[in-house]
């Protein structure tokens, strides 16, 4: 059993213990009220007679506050979509025509699954970020979904343009929310894979002239391009950041330790390791900020090129094996001719050369 499966089982048992403790407290409280002759549910509070005068005004104020606050909170939420492993139909058996890239993808996935062994026994540093670079339609999203399916971990998909907002600072806040959700999912499920589509939209090279954007507008670059890239860089270094509960516990222990001698002070726990793999997809890797490509961030770039002739033949064989087709397409010569005719073709999300459908 891999590290991700062990962590997932431990988290499941922990959730069961929490549920049992809550149900136990409710059961004890219910039996206590029954044995003392009290009703199971306490009576509802009664409103004073003058409530008819001030209650409508209070309701209007609460409604106005909700109209103002709720849209702000909703706008700051991460725009990602979570796919459970059972919701994904793609596995490695459906990935065809990418050649040696699949070998590197399998290696990266194995590091995610055996993180504990890689860190504790081998003393390595697991890879946290991988960049998929290549033309549109070459299977980048397809492969990322297959990785999440094989690892049986949540897949958090988001388009980088969904982070962008018209409100100042809201784009960076959405990025923080996304990484917070990614860490939370990894700790609950033993691992998680995040996928940012077209990451060049938020990770373009910062302008060397501080405060000046590519368009030459003064002040726009530091607020938009530079600020967003800086936030992305910071978040890619925060996978092991402590949770709110852990920060509160550390603060309370630090407060108590101020009054204790050194040999009796409470020990501080290290934040748990978040088994996260972040995948960025782009067809313009050269436009990304160099800081994103250094070790510790996207330190591995996998290039998804157009399929070769042999890869196109593999795709055609796979496509025709599970779809109705004419008997003449079972000829090796016909399939070789199709592979030759589809030179320069992209691949659809189903792994099929798109030129097969061209007239």
Phi, psi and omega per residue, in radians:
X1 nan 2.272 -3.107
X2 -1.293 2.973 -3.130
X3 -1.073 -0.696 -3.124
X4 -1.107 -0.717 3.126
X5 -1.166 -0.667 3.110
X6 -1.129 -0.794 3.116
X7 -1.118 -0.662 3.127
X8 -1.122 -0.718 3.111
X9 -1.177 -0.675 3.107
X10 -1.123 -0.722 3.110
X11 -1.165 -0.618 3.103
X12 -1.116 -0.768 3.116
X13 -1.156 -0.624 3.105
X14 -1.124 -0.720 3.097
X15 -1.130 -0.640 3.100
X16 -1.148 -0.691 3.100
X17 -1.134 -0.715 3.101
X18 -1.100 -0.757 3.123
X19 -1.110 -0.726 3.131
X20 -1.119 -0.671 3.127
X21 -1.156 -0.720 3.124
X22 -1.147 -0.791 3.120
X23 -1.139 -0.589 3.103
X24 -1.139 -0.751 3.106
X25 -1.098 -0.749 3.113
X26 -1.112 -0.674 3.131
X27 -1.151 -0.766 3.111
X28 -1.091 -0.752 -3.138
X29 -1.120 -0.711 3.139
X30 -1.158 -0.768 3.123
X31 -1.143 -0.636 3.120
X32 -1.101 -0.733 3.132
X33 -1.204 -0.643 3.118
X34 -1.200 -0.720 -3.117
X35 -1.232 -0.482 3.112
X36 -1.559 0.067 3.090
X37 1.365 0.260 3.137
X38 -1.641 2.674 3.095
X39 -1.128 2.630 -3.096
X40 -1.088 -0.699 3.101
X41 -1.853 2.234 3.107
X42 -1.134 2.628 -3.119
X43 -1.158 2.608 3.104
X44 -1.245 2.538 3.123
X45 -1.164 2.566 3.123
X46 -1.669 2.476 3.140
X47 -1.459 2.532 3.089
X48 -1.170 2.811 -3.091
X49 -1.080 -0.545 -3.101
X50 -1.472 0.152 -3.121
X51 -1.142 -0.432 -3.128
X52 -1.126 -0.349 -3.122
X53 -1.540 -0.764 -3.047
X54 -1.715 -0.274 -3.107
X55 -1.170 -0.730 3.093
X56 -1.067 -0.712 3.111
X57 -1.120 -0.691 3.104
X58 -1.139 -0.640 3.116
X59 -1.166 -0.668 3.115
X60 -1.146 -0.743 3.115
X61 -1.092 -0.744 3.131
X62 -1.127 -0.662 3.123
X63 -1.154 -0.745 3.110
X64 -1.113 -0.710 3.113
X65 -1.107 -0.694 3.125
X66 -1.153 -0.671 3.131
X67 -1.103 -0.563 -3.116
X68 -1.471 -0.778 -2.984
X69 -1.412 -0.752 -3.036
X70 -1.042 -0.812 3.098
X71 -1.063 -0.610 3.115
X72 -1.141 -0.761 3.126
X73 -1.165 -0.698 3.141
X74 -1.170 -0.609 -3.125
X75 -1.221 -0.391 -3.116
X76 -1.568 -0.070 -3.135
X77 -1.279 2.665 3.103
X78 -1.208 2.387 -3.096
X79 -1.507 0.278 -3.045
X80 -1.305 2.856 3.052
X81 -2.091 2.285 -3.116
X82 -1.706 2.232 3.040
X83 -1.967 2.150 3.022
X84 -1.291 2.705 -3.120
X85 -0.975 -0.646 -3.123
X86 -1.259 -0.228 3.093
X87 -1.499 -0.197 -3.106
X88 -1.646 2.276 -3.122
X89 -1.676 -0.103 -3.034
X90 -1.740 2.324 3.008
X91 -2.315 3.140 -3.127
X92 -1.104 -0.427 3.095
X93 -1.188 -0.311 3.115
X94 -1.695 -0.036 -3.123
X95 -1.635 1.987 -3.114
X96 -2.320 2.664 2.959
X97 1.406 0.297 3.114
X98 -1.935 0.040 3.005
X99 1.129 -2.347 -3.050
X100 -1.219 -0.244 3.113
X101 -1.064 -0.617 -3.130
X102 -1.105 -0.585 3.095
X103 -1.103 -0.776 3.113
X104 -1.174 -0.637 3.099
X105 -1.107 -0.751 3.111
X106 -1.086 -0.705 3.122
X107 -1.108 -0.774 3.120
X108 -1.077 -0.720 3.126
X109 -1.162 -0.642 3.134
X110 -1.133 -0.622 3.069
X111 -1.108 -0.682 3.102
X112 -1.127 -0.704 -3.090
X113 -1.301 -0.556 -3.093
X114 -1.955 0.728 -3.071
X115 -1.057 -0.766 -3.088
X116 -1.089 -0.772 3.108
X117 -1.120 -0.713 -3.117
X118 -1.136 -0.666 -3.093
X119 -1.439 -0.852 -2.973
X120 -1.505 -0.666 -3.086
X121 -1.590 -0.675 -3.073
X122 -1.712 -0.231 3.117
X123 1.248 0.380 -3.124
X124 -1.559 3.036 3.099
X125 -2.045 1.883 -3.070
X126 -1.040 2.565 3.097
X127 -1.250 2.289 -3.104
X128 -1.869 -0.368 -3.073
X129 -2.422 2.375 3.092
X130 -2.327 2.398 3.119
X131 -1.882 2.162 3.040
X132 -1.681 2.049 -3.079
X133 -2.152 2.333 3.112
X134 2.919 2.955 -3.134
X135 -1.079 2.814 3.099
X136 -1.084 2.507 3.062
X137 1.419 0.272 -3.128
X138 -1.720 0.152 2.982
X139 1.727 0.347 -3.099
X140 -1.164 -0.914 3.110
X141 -1.139 -0.644 3.129
X142 -1.004 -0.820 -3.114
X143 -1.214 -0.689 3.137
X144 -1.074 -0.728 3.091
X145 -1.129 -0.678 3.111
X146 -1.105 -0.647 3.111
X147 -1.101 -0.777 3.125
X148 -1.138 -0.647 3.114
X149 -1.135 -0.782 -3.117
X150 -1.183 -0.640 -3.117
X151 -1.412 -0.261 -3.110
X152 1.016 0.828 3.100
X153 -2.223 2.788 3.117
X154 -1.093 2.604 3.136
X155 -2.080 1.960 -3.085
X156 -1.776 1.776 -3.087
X157 -1.692 2.384 3.075
X158 -2.641 2.506 3.005
X159 -1.618 2.372 -3.067
X160 -1.083 -0.520 3.116
X161 -1.182 -0.384 3.113
X162 -1.236 -0.328 3.089
X163 -1.258 -0.489 -2.990
X164 -1.228 2.445 -3.107
X165 -2.467 2.687 3.114
X166 -1.364 -0.240 -3.100
X167 -1.547 2.451 -3.109
X168 -1.121 2.245 3.097
X169 1.427 -0.145 -3.063
X170 -1.313 -0.524 3.103
X171 -1.099 -0.805 3.114
X172 -1.120 -0.615 3.129
X173 -1.190 -0.644 3.084
X174 -1.155 -0.662 3.089
X175 -1.098 -0.749 3.094
X176 -1.081 -0.709 3.119
X177 -1.108 -0.670 3.136
X178 -1.119 -0.819 -3.132
X179 -1.193 -0.548 3.063
X180 -1.132 -0.738 3.102
X181 -1.158 -0.620 3.129
X182 -1.151 -0.755 3.110
X183 -1.146 -0.719 -3.125
X184 -1.122 -0.742 3.128
X185 -1.139 -0.675 -3.133
X186 -1.146 -0.672 -3.121
X187 -1.308 -0.500 3.126
X188 -1.403 -0.614 -2.993
X189 -1.909 0.076 -3.129
X190 1.421 0.056 3.135
X191 2.818 2.779 3.113
X192 -2.754 2.606 3.092
X193 -2.070 2.137 3.059
X194 -1.787 2.471 -3.107
X195 -2.313 2.083 3.126
X196 -1.907 1.950 -3.126
X197 -1.380 2.417 3.121
X198 0.883 0.988 -3.053
X199 -1.151 -0.281 3.126
X200 -1.130 -0.320 3.116
X201 -1.167 -0.448 3.129
X202 -2.092 -0.016 -3.091
X203 -2.141 0.443 -3.124
X204 -1.184 2.728 -3.127
X205 -0.994 2.271 3.108
X206 -1.243 2.546 -3.109
X207 -1.202 2.404 3.110
X208 -1.157 -0.479 3.092
X209 -1.445 1.934 -3.064
X210 -1.068 2.215 3.070
X211 1.490 0.116 3.127
X212 -2.159 2.228 -3.097
X213 -1.517 3.086 3.096
X214 -1.070 -0.527 -3.116
X215 -1.414 -0.082 3.112
X216 1.498 0.112 3.141
X217 -1.405 2.128 -3.089
X218 -1.145 2.289 3.090
X219 1.498 -0.276 -3.070
X220 -1.345 -0.616 -3.082
X221 -1.134 -0.770 -3.114
X222 -1.200 -0.505 -3.111
X223 -1.433 -0.632 -3.021
X224 -1.765 -1.357 -3.052
X225 -1.098 -0.964 -3.084
X226 -1.083 -0.787 -3.109
X227 -1.127 -0.687 -3.141
X228 -1.208 -0.766 3.122
X229 -1.105 -0.725 3.106
X230 -1.044 -0.747 3.119
X231 -1.120 -0.708 3.123
X232 -1.119 -0.712 3.113
X233 -1.113 -0.749 -3.131
X234 -1.124 -0.770 -3.094
X235 -1.177 -0.536 3.117
X236 -1.269 -0.158 3.037
X237 -1.824 0.122 -3.015
X238 -2.019 0.413 -3.106
X239 -1.109 -0.503 -3.118
X240 -1.817 0.399 3.111
X241 -1.152 2.456 -3.133
X242 -1.189 2.648 3.089
X243 -1.327 3.011 3.121
X244 -1.066 -0.719 3.123
X245 -1.097 -0.710 3.140
X246 -1.203 -0.617 3.089
X247 -1.168 -0.705 3.102
X248 -1.136 -0.709 3.111
X249 -1.130 -0.709 3.108
X250 -1.141 -0.665 3.109
X251 -1.131 -0.740 -3.138
X252 -1.156 -0.731 3.111
X253 -1.138 -0.689 3.095
X254 -1.109 -0.637 3.105
X255 -1.160 -0.710 3.128
X256 -1.226 -0.674 -3.103
X257 -1.131 -0.334 3.104
X258 -1.131 -0.391 -3.085
X259 -1.905 0.100 -3.112
X260 -1.956 2.590 3.048
X261 -1.180 2.797 -3.056
X262 -0.990 -0.649 -3.066
X263 -1.366 -0.108 3.136
X264 -2.066 0.135 -3.097
X265 -1.251 2.631 3.130
X266 -1.273 2.438 -3.122
X267 -1.401 2.464 3.077
X268 -1.596 2.322 3.117
X269 -1.523 2.486 3.035
X270 -1.305 2.530 3.104
X271 -1.046 2.488 3.123
X272 -1.152 2.601 -3.135
X273 -1.273 2.249 3.098
X274 -1.671 1.990 -3.079
X275 -1.416 1.452 -3.014
X276 -2.030 2.437 2.960
X277 -2.198 2.059 3.131
X278 -1.785 2.218 3.131
X279 -2.010 2.190 3.040
X280 -1.890 2.414 -3.138
X281 -2.075 2.368 3.135
X282 -2.761 2.731 2.966
X283 -1.940 0.226 3.112
X284 -2.418 1.127 -3.111
X285 -1.113 -0.486 -3.118
X286 -1.190 -0.337 -3.128
X287 -1.568 -0.073 -3.127
X288 -1.313 2.657 3.115
X289 -1.142 2.348 -3.109
X290 -1.010 -0.505 -3.138
X291 -1.145 -0.421 3.110
X292 -1.288 -0.356 -3.017
X293 -1.779 0.104 -3.132
X294 -1.437 2.848 3.117
X295 -1.007 2.412 -3.088
X296 1.772 -0.282 3.073
X297 -2.078 -2.027 3.042
X298 -1.541 1.352 -3.041
X299 -1.550 0.072 3.094
X300 -2.414 2.219 3.132
X301 -1.983 2.152 3.082
X302 -1.885 2.166 -3.090
X303 -1.664 2.159 3.074
X304 -1.783 1.771 -3.134
X305 -1.650 3.099 3.050
X306 -1.170 2.488 -3.059
X307 -1.145 2.470 3.062
X308 -1.291 3.115 -3.124
X309 -1.080 -0.769 3.130
X310 -1.155 -0.622 3.106
X311 -1.187 -0.658 3.100
X312 -1.158 -0.631 3.073
X313 -1.132 -0.685 3.085
X314 -1.094 -0.724 3.108
X315 -1.127 -0.723 3.141
X316 -1.130 -0.735 3.112
X317 -1.085 -0.747 -3.139
X318 -1.160 -0.759 -3.110
X319 -1.087 -0.789 -3.081
X320 -1.339 -0.286 -3.114
X321 -1.283 -0.379 -3.079
X322 -2.184 0.347 3.094
X323 -2.399 2.621 3.128
X324 -1.180 2.361 -3.124
X325 -2.680 2.883 3.122
X326 -1.228 2.653 -3.088
X327 -1.129 -0.478 -3.111
X328 -1.166 -0.347 3.136
X329 -1.372 -0.077 3.083
X330 -1.438 -0.098 3.119
X331 -1.297 2.329 3.098
X332 -1.064 -0.629 -3.135
X333 -1.141 -0.761 3.126
X334 -1.087 -0.736 -3.129
X335 -1.200 -0.644 3.059
X336 -1.125 -0.678 3.101
X337 -1.124 -0.710 3.105
X338 -1.091 -0.726 3.123
X339 -1.097 -0.637 3.114
X340 -1.272 -0.633 -3.122
X341 -1.205 -0.464 -3.057
X342 -1.609 0.460 3.116
X343 -1.036 2.288 3.123
X344 1.415 0.160 -3.104
X345 -1.434 2.559 2.988
X346 -1.441 3.085 3.084
X347 -1.997 2.470 3.050
X348 -1.391 3.061 -3.125
X349 -1.136 -0.335 3.108
X350 -1.547 0.049 3.115
X351 1.418 0.464 -3.068
X352 -2.000 2.306 3.051
X353 -1.006 2.176 -3.054
X354 -1.158 -0.424 -3.106
X355 -1.222 -0.245 3.081
X356 -1.084 -0.547 -3.088
X357 -1.572 -0.050 -3.135
X358 -1.355 2.573 3.115
X359 -1.194 nan nan
